[in-house]
């Protein structure tokens, strides 16, 4: 399957901002449910945000008001804007797309990649220093 290619991320100080993007090729992101996960430690990924095919957007409570997920149909990308970053946002972030009505809140990253989402991007590291 065509991959999701991530870009962005990196290091930022507390209170700073950054942007993550994932570009799809060979298929149309708008045809799928989209999600952003992050892996803080261990093998589990936690859901950060999701965008349903119906346009409904969900945010995990700790990131509400600071993270903004969007989908650029013209560029076939999904984006995650982070403002007022906190050290606890430090993680490897993954973008995903698939036919997933209810995105799992927490699950092993490998399980999400193999069984839940058809398309899974490589992780991109975000580091927030205090």
C-alpha positions as CSV (number, residue, x, y, z in Angstrom):
1,X,0.0,0.0,0.0
2,X,1.1,3.5,-0.7
3,X,2.7,5.0,2.4
4,X,2.0,8.1,4.3
5,X,5.1,10.2,4.2
6,X,5.6,12.4,7.3
7,X,7.3,15.8,7.5
8,X,7.9,18.4,10.2
9,X,8.4,17.8,13.9
10,X,11.7,18.3,15.6
11,X,12.6,20.1,18.8
12,X,11.0,23.1,20.4
13,X,11.0,24.8,23.8
14,X,8.1,24.8,26.1
15,X,5.5,27.2,24.8
16,X,6.7,26.9,21.3
17,X,4.9,25.8,18.1
18,X,5.5,23.3,15.4
19,X,3.7,21.5,12.6
20,X,3.5,17.9,11.5
21,X,2.2,16.8,8.1
22,X,1.7,13.5,6.3
23,X,1.4,13.3,2.5
24,X,-0.5,10.5,0.8
25,X,0.2,9.3,-2.7
26,X,-1.6,6.8,-4.9
27,X,-4.9,7.2,-3.0
28,X,-7.2,9.9,-1.7
29,X,-7.0,10.7,2.0
30,X,-10.6,12.1,1.9
31,X,-11.8,8.5,1.3
32,X,-10.5,7.4,4.7
33,X,-10.7,8.1,8.4
34,X,-7.6,9.8,9.6
35,X,-5.8,9.8,12.9
36,X,-2.7,11.0,14.8
37,X,-1.2,8.8,17.4
38,X,1.9,9.3,19.6
39,X,4.1,6.8,21.4
40,X,5.4,8.2,24.6
41,X,7.1,5.1,26.1
42,X,6.8,1.4,25.7
43,X,4.9,-0.2,22.9
44,X,1.6,1.6,23.2
45,X,0.3,4.4,21.1
46,X,-2.3,6.9,22.4
47,X,-4.7,8.7,20.1
48,X,-4.1,12.4,19.9
49,X,-6.6,13.4,17.3
50,X,-8.8,11.9,14.6
51,X,-10.7,13.3,11.6
52,X,-13.6,11.2,10.4
53,X,-14.6,10.9,6.8
54,X,-17.7,12.8,7.9
55,X,-15.5,15.7,9.0
56,X,-15.9,15.1,12.7
57,X,-12.7,15.9,14.6
58,X,-11.8,14.5,18.0
59,X,-9.0,15.6,20.4
60,X,-7.6,13.9,23.4
61,X,-8.4,16.0,26.4
62,X,-4.7,17.0,27.3
63,X,-4.2,18.5,23.8
64,X,-7.6,20.3,23.4
65,X,-7.1,23.9,22.6
66,X,-3.4,23.4,21.7
67,X,-3.5,21.0,18.8
68,X,-5.3,21.5,15.6
69,X,-5.8,18.7,13.1
70,X,-6.7,19.4,9.5
71,X,-6.9,17.9,6.1
72,X,-5.8,19.6,2.9
73,X,-7.7,18.0,0.1
74,X,-5.9,19.8,-2.6
75,X,-2.5,18.7,-1.4
76,X,-3.8,15.3,-0.1
77,X,-2.1,15.9,3.2
78,X,-3.1,15.6,6.9
79,X,-1.7,18.1,9.3
80,X,-1.3,18.6,13.0
81,X,-0.5,22.0,14.4
82,X,0.9,22.2,17.9
83,X,1.0,25.4,19.9
84,X,1.9,26.1,23.5
85,X,3.9,22.9,23.5
86,X,4.5,21.1,26.8
87,X,7.3,18.7,27.8
88,X,4.7,16.0,28.1
89,X,4.0,16.3,24.3
90,X,7.4,14.8,23.7
91,X,6.8,11.6,21.7
92,X,7.1,9.9,18.4
93,X,4.0,10.9,16.4
94,X,2.4,8.7,13.8
95,X,-0.2,9.5,11.1
96,X,-2.7,6.9,10.0
97,X,-5.6,6.4,7.6
98,X,-8.1,3.6,7.3
99,X,-11.7,2.6,7.7
100,X,-11.9,3.0,11.4
101,X,-15.2,4.2,12.9
102,X,-14.0,4.4,16.5
103,X,-10.3,5.1,16.7
104,X,-8.8,3.1,19.6
105,X,-7.8,5.5,22.4
106,X,-4.7,3.4,23.4
107,X,-3.3,0.3,21.8
108,X,0.0,-1.3,20.9
109,X,1.4,0.7,18.0
110,X,2.2,-2.4,16.0
111,X,-1.4,-3.7,16.5
112,X,-2.8,-0.4,15.1
113,X,-0.5,-0.6,12.1
114,X,-1.2,-4.2,11.3
115,X,-4.9,-4.6,12.2
116,X,-6.6,-1.2,12.4
117,X,-5.2,1.2,9.8
118,X,-4.6,0.5,6.2
119,X,-2.0,3.3,5.9
120,X,0.5,4.1,8.7
121,X,3.2,6.7,8.4
122,X,6.7,6.4,9.8
123,X,7.1,8.1,13.2
124,X,8.3,11.6,13.5
125,X,9.9,12.7,16.7
126,X,8.7,15.8,18.7
127,X,10.8,16.9,21.6
128,X,9.7,19.7,23.9
129,X,12.4,21.0,26.3
130,X,11.6,22.8,29.5
